[in-house]
Amino acid sequence: MKPEPQSILARDQSLAALATLGIMAGQWWVMTDLQIREQWVLSTAAIVLLAAVVVVYLVRRRQWRMRRGIELTLATLLILGDVLNLLALARQAFFLDRPDGAIELLFTGVVLWIMNVLVFALFYWLLDGGGPELRATGRAREADFVFPQQTDSDNSPAGWYPSFGDYLYLAFTGAASFGPTDAMPYTLRAKAAMAIEGALALATLGVIIARAVNLAAD
């Protein structure tokens, strides 16, 4: 039996909540490892926004537009956190001498790359077509991303729409190949988001590879 759209939406919301908590925890760990003094500012702001999402969901469940606005603000803040962490990682790798933590620095870079995938999966999920609530009820606006199932009606289930897992795969392929390989971005904001994700992923891998080369040379 095909799952009901509302059950898929509830499952996606749970996955998105877990991803958000994972991103916040991962970013806190990276900021602590990289000794970013301002970590409490971003973390406090993220906690406040997350609490606001929970309150709106519990008190004004029908006000999904308000909740989506807060969620997009939170996702944007988490993207800024990734940018800050990347700059701190590059500083640690190229300008500070940490021979005792060289391997740990490489591991931090890998964690940061994973956080990049998760945060953009969350952002894409919130962004596309006006948000998950509109997609679940068949009222989606102009699609920001067009998936193969949406253009191949002969090989896709009737009423198919992308779930959180689809956006996670989209974010992973975007970070791994620095461009779209599955769904195609159709709007300017979707293209801009994918460009930013690809640039962050490329820069993160560049720092990791450069640091690995330095270790091999030593």
Order of alpha helices (4+ residues) and beta strands (2+ residues): alpha-alpha-alpha-alpha-alpha-beta-alpha-alpha-beta-alpha
